[in-house]
């Protein structure tokens, strides 16, 4: 009847509403995260974040629990511990040189494409047992474009009964502005966010219920996945900055306002060599066109493009007038990318141009002259010795100009660019090739677009302070902040003075007289935080000095950095964190701070290859005989970094293929990476070799690449003949029952079969780590690594060229049984 139909409709609506309000509360079978909390305490810009995850195994068998978080690259981990079945396993900081290779494992913070560091650790958990993970890291928030920014990554990967984020801010100067930016915010989540604030303190709380977290009714997926950002600024009463003192240490924050802008002269150096072709040069041009629009009419500028030859846009610097900007944009648009790279010639040409303009007195008195170099590779033309280039540039600049170096892509020699910039009054920045590369370039320019002071020096009362951090700075930009920290001497009087000198359009000196202000104990105050702030800042600046030092000075700086890191329990480039596990599980794991690689990486890997049965020599020999496999050496060096867990980071394979040819040329090119690479490094054999393999197959049916019934591994794929690549590759494991299906765009991980079948999708550009009963899957820089005990390691790679390509490599194929078959299995 009509009434029955209406009743059924009403009942269905009620059930649907209840389902949306009462989502499935927990994992029915597997590891459930029942509590995940993030607690950040910020005092005078120094932030301490504690992340705690409580999990329980709901399955009837042992399961692997994974703790994975992402953090800012400038942060220092200061503690990590696990509690498993009531037993605490604390991490322990050690000097890096004291570590042995046997202790290296998978626990290493990884730099992702989002310019974050990823920390993960896995542990086996018995049925119905609990485990708790706790990670603590500290960082000094940097003032960027007028705001301090705290960024937390919240990625629980499932619904969590108790999910809570608390952020406490205490700024004695007073908080002048505050804003939130939450990338995953929805209408449903708005009520989960609360904020309380007075003049000096803020508490932001985020506590979503299960219903608010739920992405879809009846499903366990969560909407909480992304960045939780807080930006704020403080009141500034005096132009000389603010000094705060706690427990015998002080910090001086200097960010004067209402200063006149110093006129600037900029020479843009643009690498147009062949390796910049495609997306790199396109993004560079688009960014520079917008940067030109931001120049002020009183600014002077010029552009130099370089490959093997150096080309000046204009003979001298010109004012940023409309007609000049229009001409410059046309010049940029008509600049192709081809040829080799002459960094030395380009920088010297820029210096010469500034020298000529100064001699002719064409530049305003008191103006700031800057050279902004953008490149993606080492010099391959003209002067190619990096040390000689460094010497030439320093001798030419003579401390008169500021050199800023932007390194584009993953395979740049960043350490060289950093040395070049730091030794010539500037700084370096790594520009990651991706969709937002254009924004990264613009963002960098905004940082240096508005100089306010040069030759800034801090001076304090005689005999009052010691252990000062850096107290002189070449240049101060609007929206930034200069920070000096130190220790007060025991005999320091209650009243001491400081003054800051700098050059603007005129010489300026600021004076400040400080009475000691001791922080009172309270719920938001961590005693000795100021000392930790001082230690953090000192280590960061020691890292910069290490880049420039050599010989005994280098040893002295490193020794001091090691001592400070250990004394304050910081995970830095000078220390390692050992994480102990229950005795019946894996050996202790090792966490390391990622570092950029330098000019020595080639020698380092060549030496490594020679120590391991001359693998590199065999690659060079093969390359000379068979030019078709031109990129085998690059592949081999990268594979060695995986095999032997080296500290340096090698280029990603995304950069391993040429990008300077057109799509049509790519189709015809023989000079590309091979379809497959087999590193024949067997567990017990004395001889070690490798093979680069190409395969031709039918575009109408899939190929059996590997099939090993003993190992329980099967690899299949479908070959596109006209594209000379594979459209998909699938790796299937019998135990655990997992299938990994990859295309050029996506990754699907499928567990189980039938009604219990579960599928999770991932993107190549987003790093992740998954542990499934002994099978470990790691994705980083478009390289997916599949590892399991006593099994062959399988690597799947998505090369993001003009024509996307899939590649596969195998490590330790000696684990294959005698029954292995398939195209690669028989190789």
N, C-alpha and C positions, 0 to 999 in steps of 0.2 A: 504494500500500500504506500500511499504518499507519505504517511506519518513514519512508517518503517524506514523508507528511503532517507527521510530527513534525519531520523535518529541515527542511522548508519553514517550519514555524512557528518553529523555533529560529533559522533564518537571518534570517527577517523581524524577530524580536526583537532579534538582534544588530545588524542594519542600523539599526533604530529607535534602539537605544541609542547606536550610533556617531554617528547624525545629531544626537542630542540633545547628545552630548559635543563634536561637531565642527561647529559652525554655520558657515554661509557667512561667510568671513572678511572680505570686502570688497565694496564696491560694484562690480558687474560693468561698469556703464556709467554714468559720471557722476563727480561729485566724491566722493572717498573721504577721510574724515578718518582718517589712519593713526596720529595721535598727538594726544592732548588731555590737557593737564596743568593742574592748579590748585595753586599753591604759596602758602600763607599763612604769614607770620611775624608773631607777636604779641609785642611787648615792652611791658610795663607798660600793657596795654590798647590800645596803638596797633598797628593791624593793617595790613599791606601784602600785598595779594593780586596775584599774577601769573598770568594765564591765557594759555596758549600753545596754539595749534591749528596742526598741520601737515596740509596737504591735498595731494592729487594728482588730476589730471584723468585718469580711466581711459577717457574717451570718445575717439572719433576726430575730434571737432570741438571748437571752443571752448565752454567751459562757464562759467557764472557761479558762483563760490564765495562763500558768505555766511558771515560771522562774526557771531554773535549771542549776546549774554550778557545776563543780568539781574543787577543789583547793588542794594544798599541805597541808599535815596535820600539818606542823609547822607554817603555816600562821595564822595570827589573823585577823578576820573580824573587820573592824573599822567603817563601815557605811553601812546601807542598807535603801533605801527609795523607795516609789512608788508614781507615779503621775497618778491619775485616773480622767479623765474628768476635768483636770486642777487643781485638788486639791492634794496637797502633803501630803503623810502619812509617816513621818520619823520614823525610828526605834529608840529605846531608850535602852541604856545599863543599867542594874540593877545588884545589887549584887545577886548572886545565892541564898543565904539563904533567901532573901526577896521574892522569888517567891512562889506562891501558886499553888496547884495542878490544880485548875480550869483554870489556864492560859496555861497549857501545851497543845501542839497541835502537828501538823505534821511537823512543820518547824524546823528540827534539822539536822545539818550537820552529814552525815553518813559516816563511814569509809567503803570504798568499797574494793573489793578484789584487786584493783589496788593500794592500799595503798594511796588513795586520800580521801578527805572529800567531801561529796556531800551536797549542799545547795539547797533547793527548797521551793518555796512558790507559792500558787495559789490564784487567785482572779477572781471574776465574772466581765465580761465586757459587757456592753449593746451593741446592734446592732449599727454599724458604729462608736462606741466610741473608744478612744485610751487609752493606758496605757503605762507607762514607768517604767522600773525597773532599779535600779542602785545599784551595790554592789562594795564595796571597801575593799581590804585586803592588808596587809603588811607582809613582811617576810625578814629575813636576809639570803641572799644566802650563803650556806655552800660550802666550798671548798672540793671537793671530787675527789680523784685521779688526782689532779693537775688542776681541772677546777671548776669554779662556774657554776651552772646550774639553769636557769630559765625554768620552765615548765608550759605552758598554755594548758588547755583543751578547744578545740573549737568544740562545738557540737550544732549547731543551729537547727538540726533535719529537716530543710527545706531550700529551696532556699531563699536567702535574697537579696533584691535590693541593700542595702548598707551594705556590710560586710567588716569590716576593722580592722586590728590589727596593732598597732604601739608600738614599743619597743625602748625606748631611754636609752642609757647607758652613764653615765659620771663617769670616773675613773681618778682622778687627777694624779695617778701614771703613767698612760699610759696603753693602752690595747695591750697586747703582742700577743694574739691569739683569734680567733673568729670562731665559726662554728654553723651551723644550722642542726637540725634533725627534719623533719616534717613527721610524720608517714603516712599522707594521700596524700603526694605530688604526682602529676601526671605530665606528659609532658605538659598538657594543663595549669596547675597551675603555671608553672615555671615563666611565664612572669608576674604573679601577685605579685611576690616577688621582692622587691628592697632593696638595702643596700647602705648607705652612711657612710663613716668612715674617721676620722682623728686620730691624735695621742691619744686623750683622750676621744673622743665622737663617738658614733655609733647610727645610726637611721635605724632600720629595719621596713619596711612597707610591709604589705600583704593585697592586695585589689583585690580580684577576682571578675570578672564580673559574671552575671547570667550564661552565657554560659560556663565559666570556672568551675563554681560550679556544673553544671548539670552532674549527673552520667549517665543517659540514656536519649536519645531523647524522647520528648513528656511526660516526667515524672517529678514529683516534687522532687524526691529524690536527695540528695546532696552527693558529694564525700567528702565534708569538715566534717570530723568526726574523731577526734583523737588528738594527742599530737603535740604541736608546741614548740620545745625545742631550747633554745639558750645556748651554752656553751662558756665560755671565761676565760681568765686569764689576769693578770696584770703584768707590769714590776716591778721588785724589785731591787732598786738601792742599798739599804743597807741591810746587813744581819740581822741587829737589827730590821728590820721591818719598817713600815711607820706609822707616827702619823698624823692625820688630825683633825683640830679643826674648829668648827662652832658654833657660838652663845653661847660660854661659855662651850661647851661640847667637848669631844675628843674621838676618837677611835684609838686604836693601833692594827694594823694587823701584825702578826708575822708568817712568813713562810720561814725560811732560807733555802737556797739551798746549794749544794755542801758540805754537811756534810757527814762524813763516816757513813756507816750503823752499827748500834749496833747489835752484835750477839744476837740471841734469842733462848730461850728454851721454847718449847711448849708441854703441855700435853693436848691431845684431849680427852674429856670425852663424850662418846656416849651412849645415852639412847637406850637400846635394849629391853625395856619392850614390852609386848604384844600390847599396844596401838600404838606402832611405826610400827607395821606390815603393809605390803603393800607399798603404794606409799611413805610414809614418810621415811622408812628405805632404800628404793631403791634410793630415791633422795639424802639422806644423804651419802650413800656409794659412789654414782657417784660423788658427790661434793668433798668428802674427797680424793678420788683417784686423782682428778685433783689438789686439794690443795697440796697433797704430792709431786706432780711433780714440784710445785712452791717453795718448800723448797730449801734453799741454802746448799751446802755441809758443811759449817761451823755451820749450825743450829743443835741444839739437839732437839729430839722429842721422844714422846712415846704416846701410846694410852691406854685408859682404857674403857672397855665396862661395862655397869652395867644394871642389872634388880633388882632382889632380891639379887643377889650376884655381887661382884665387881671382874672383871677379868683384870689383867694386861697383856698387850701384851708382854712386856719385863720387867725384874726386875728393870731396871734403864733406864734413857734416853740414847739414842744412837745418833750418828751423822747421818745426812741425806745423807748417802752414797747409791749408787745404789742398793747394795745387801739388805740393810735395808729397802729401799723403796719398793722393790719387795716383801719382806716378809710381810711388813705391808699391802700391797694391798691384798695379799692372806688371811691374817687374817681378813681383812674387809669383803671380799667376802664370807667367811665362817661363818659370824656372823648372827645367826637367831634372830628374834624378838619374844620374849615370856617372860612371867613372870610379876612380879610386879616391883616397882620402889624404889630404895634406893639412893636418891640424896645425903643425908648426908654422907653416907659411901663412895660414889664415889668421892666427892670433897675432903674429908679428906685423901683418898688414894692418890690423885694427889698431895696434899700439902706434904704429907709424902714422896712421891717419890722425889719431888724437894728438900726437906730438906736433905734427904740422899745423893743426888748427890752433894749438896753444902758442906756437911760435908766431903765428900771424895774429894772435890775440883776437881770434874770432869767437872764442867761448867766453861766457860771462865770468867775471871774477868771483871766486868763492863757490863756483858750481861744482857738482860731483860728476866725475866721468866714470862710466861703467861699460864693460864689455860683457855681453851675454852670449856664450858659446853653446850651441845645441848640436850634438853629434851622437851617432849610434855605434861608433867603432874606433879602433886604434888607427893611428896614422900609418898609411901604407905607401905614401909617396913623399918625396923630399926627405926631411929628417924623420927617421922612424924609431930611433932609440928614445924611449920614454924619459930616461934621466936627462938626456941632452935637451929634449924639448922643454922639460921642466926648468933647466938652467937657463936656456935661451929666453923663455918667457919672463922669468923672474928678473933677469938682467935688463930686459927691455922695459918692463913696467916700472921698476925702481920704486915701488911703493906709491906711485902717483895715481894709479887707477885701480878700480875694483873689478876683478874677474869673477864672473858667475858661470858655472859649468852645469849644463843640463844633459844628463845621459839618457838616451832614448832606448828602451828595450831591455831584454834580460841578459844579453851577452856582451854588455859594455864592460870596459875596464874601469869600474867605478872608483876604485882606490886611486888610480892615476888622476882622474878628474877631480876627486876630492883634494888630493895633494896640491894640484895645480891651483884650485880655487882658494884653499885655506892659506896657501903661501903668498897669495896675491890679493889679500883684502876682501875676499868674497866667500861664497859658500857653494856647495854642490847640491844637486837634487836629482834623484832617480825618477825619471818619467816612465811609468809603466805603460807598455803598449796595450791599449784596450779602447773600449768605447768612449771612456772619459779622458783620454790622453789630451785632447784639446782643452778641456777644463783644467787639467793639471798644469798645463803651460800658462794658461791665463791666470790661474791662482798664484803661481810663482811670481808672475810679473806684478800682480797686485801687492805682493809683499814688499817688493823693492821699488815700487812706482813713486813713492813719496818720501824721499830722504829729508830728515829734519836737522840732524846734527852729524858732524864728522869729528874724528879724533877725540872721542869721549873718554875721559879719565876720571876714576873715582879715587879720592884721597881721604884718609881717616886720621884721627888724632894720633900723634906720635906715641909709640909704645903702648897703644891701647888695644890693638888687634893683631892676630896672627892667623896663619893657615888660610889666607885669603884665596878665594877662587879668582878667576879671571877678572881684572879690574880696569882694563883698557880695551876699547872697542873702536874699530875703524869707522863704523857708520851706524846710525840709529834711524829706523824708518817709522813713519806714522803707523799706529795700530799695533806695534810690537812692544817689547819691554826688555830692558836690560836688568839682569839680576846678578848681584854680588852677595856672597855669603862668607862667613868667617867665624873665628872664635875670639871671644874677648879674653884678654890676658887677665890673670888673677888680680893684678894691681890696677886694672882699669877703673877709673872713677865712674861714679854714677852718671855723671854728665860728660858726654864726649861728642865731638863734632865730626861732620863729614862735609866734603864739598865735591861737586861734580863740575868738570870743565868740558866744554865742547865748542866746536865751531859751527856757526850757522851762517847766515848772511854776515853776521858780526860775531866776535868772540863772546861767549856767554859763560858765566860761572854761577853755580847755584850753591847756597850754603844751607846746611840743616844742622840743628842742635837737638840731640835726642836725650830724653830721660828714659832710663831703663824701664821697660814695660814687661812685667813677668806674667805669662798666661796663667790663669787660675785653673786648677784641676776641675774637670767636669766631664759629663758623659761624652762630649765631642772632642775632648782634648787628650791627645796621646803624649805622655811625657817623653821628652827627648826627640820629638818629631823634628825640631829645628836642626838637631845634629844629624839626623838621617837625611834631611833636605840638603845640608851642606855636603855630606858624603856622596849623595846621588849626583849633585851638580859637579863635584870635583871629579868623579869617575867619568862622567860624560865629557868633560873638558880634557881629561887625560887621554881619552880615546882619540880626540882630534890631534893632540900633541904626538901621540904614537904614530899617527899617519905620516908625520913630517920628520920623525926622529930616525936615527940610525946609531949603530955602534953602542958604546957604553951608555949614552944618553937614552937610547931606546930601552936598554935593559933596566935602567934606573926607573924610568916611567912605568914600565910594565910591572916591576916589582912593587911600586907604590900602589898601582891599580889593583894588583892581586891582593895585597894586604888590606886595602880598604874594602874590597868586595867580600873577602872572608870575614872581616871584623863586623860588617853590617849585614852579612848573610844575603848578599845580592848575587843573582845569576846575571853575569855580565860576559862580554867576550873573553874575559880572563879566567872564568870559573866554569865548573860543571856542577850540575845537581844530580846526585845519585838517589834513585828511588828504590828502596828495598821492597821485596814482595815475600809472601809466605814461602818457606823452604821448598814446598812441593810444586812451586810454580816456576816461571821463567827466572833467569838470572837477573840481578839488579839492572835496572834500566838507567839510561843516561840522558839528561837534558842539556842542551847547549844553546847558547845565544847565537842566532844566525848572524853572519857577517858578510859584507860584500867582498867579492873576490878582486884580486889585484893583478898586476902585471906578472907576478911570479907564478900564476896558476898553471901556465903551460909547462914551465920547467918542473913544477911540482908533480904534474900528472905524467910527464914524460919519465921522470925518475920513478914514479910509482909503477908505470908500465914495464920499465926495465927490471924492476925488482920482481915483478910477477910474470916471469917467463917471456919477457920481451914482447908483450902483446902490441904495444904501440909501434915497435919496429916492424912487426908483421903487417900492421895496418898501413904504414907508410909504404912498405914494399908492395902491397896489394894495390894501393892507390896509384903508384907509379906504373904498374903493369896494366891496370884496368881503370882508365879514367872514368868509366861508367859509374864506379863506386867512389866518387870523389868525396862523399860525405861519410864514409865509413869511419874515418879518424874522429870526426866530431862525435859520431854516435858512440864510438868506443870510449872516448874520454868521459862522456856523460855516463855511460854504463859503469865505468870504474868508480864513479862517485857513489853510485848505489851499492856496488859490491863491497866496498871497503869503508863506507860510512865516513867519508872525508869531511873535514870541518868546513872547507870552502864550498860555496855554492857554484855549480857550473851553469852555463847557459841552458835555458829550456830548449827542448827540441823544436819548439815553435819557431825558433830562430835558426834552425839547422839547415833549412832549405832556402834556395835563392828566392828573393821576392822582387828582383829587379827586372823580371821578364814579363812579357804580356801573357794573357791567358793562352793565346794561340801558340806562343813559343813554349809555354809550360807543357802543352800537350805533346810537343815534338821533342822536348829536351831530354837528353840522356843523362844530363848532369843533375841528378836528384838523389834523394835518399833511397836506399833499397827498400823493397816491400817488407822484408823481414831481416832480422839480425839474430844470429845464434851465437851466444858467447859460450864456447865449449870449455867451460871451466868446471871440471868434474870434481866431486868431493875428495877423491883419493888418488887421482891420476897425477903423474909427474909432468906431463905435457899439457899445455893449454893453448887452444887456438880459437878462432872465431870464423864464422861464415856470414857473408852478406848474400841474401837470396832474393831473386826476382821470380815471380810466378805469373804465368799466363793461364787463363782458364776461361770457361764458357760463361758468358754473361747471363745465360738462361737457367743455370742451376748452381746450387751451392757446392763448395769444395770442402772435402774433409782434409783439413790441414794437419791435425794431430788427433790420434785416437789411441789411448793407452788404458786397457781394461784393468791393469794392475794398479796403476796410479789413480785410476778413476777420474781421468781428465779427457775431455774431448773438445777440440777447437774446430769450428767450421766458419766459413765466410763466403761472401758472394762478391765476385770480381766484376768490375766495370771495365770492359776492354777499351772502349773509346775514351775513357777518362784515365786509364792506366792506374786505377786505385780500387780499393774495396769499398762497396757501399755499406756493408756491415760485417762484423766479426762477432762470433759468440763463443764464450768459454763456459763449459759445463763441468761441474764437480759432482761426483757421486756422494762424497761425504766431506763436509756437510752438503746437503742437497741444494746447490745454488747454481743459477745460470746468470752470467754477466753478458748482456747483449749491448753492443755499442754501434752507433752510427757516427757520421761526421758531426752530428749536432747533439746527440743525447746519449746517456748511459742508463740502462735499466738493469736493476739487480732483482732477480726473481728467486724467491725462496719457496721450497716445498712444491707440491703438485696437487691437482684436484681442487677440492673445496678449501683446503688449507693453504692454497697458493697465495703468496703475497708479493707484490711488485712495488719497488720504489724507484723513482726516476731522479736522475741527477743531470746537471749541466757541466760541460767540460770546463767552463771558465770559473767554476766555483769549487774550491778545495774542500775535501772531506776525508774522514777516516772512519772505517767501519770494521768491526771485528765480529766474526761469526764462527764460533766454535773452532778456533784455530786458523781459520782463513782470514787474513788481514788484507783489506782493500784500502789503498791510499791514493788519493787524486791530488796532484799538485802541478801547476803550470801545464795543464793539459796532458799530463802523463798519469795513467792509471796503472798501479802496481798491484799484482795479486800474488800473495805469498802465503805459504803454508809449510809446516814442518815436514822435512823429508820429501818435499815435492818440488817440481820445477817452478821457478818464479817466472810469471808471465807478465809482460808489460804491453800495454795498449796505448797508442799515442794518436792524438788528433793534431795534425799539422794544419795550422790556420793560414794557408797561402791563398793566392788568387783562386786556385781550385783546391778546396779542402781535401785532405788525404787522411786515410787511416794507416797506421803502421803497427807492427808487432815485433817484439823482441823476446828472446828466451834467455834466462840465466840458469846455469847449472843443468843443462839438458841431460847430464850423466845420470840424473835420477830416473830418467825414463827406463822402463823395463824392456826386455828383449821382445816383448809382444807389441811394441809401439808400431803404429802404422800411420798412414796419411802422407800428404805431400811433404810436409816438413819432418814428420816422424821418420821418414826413410832417408832424410838428407845426411 
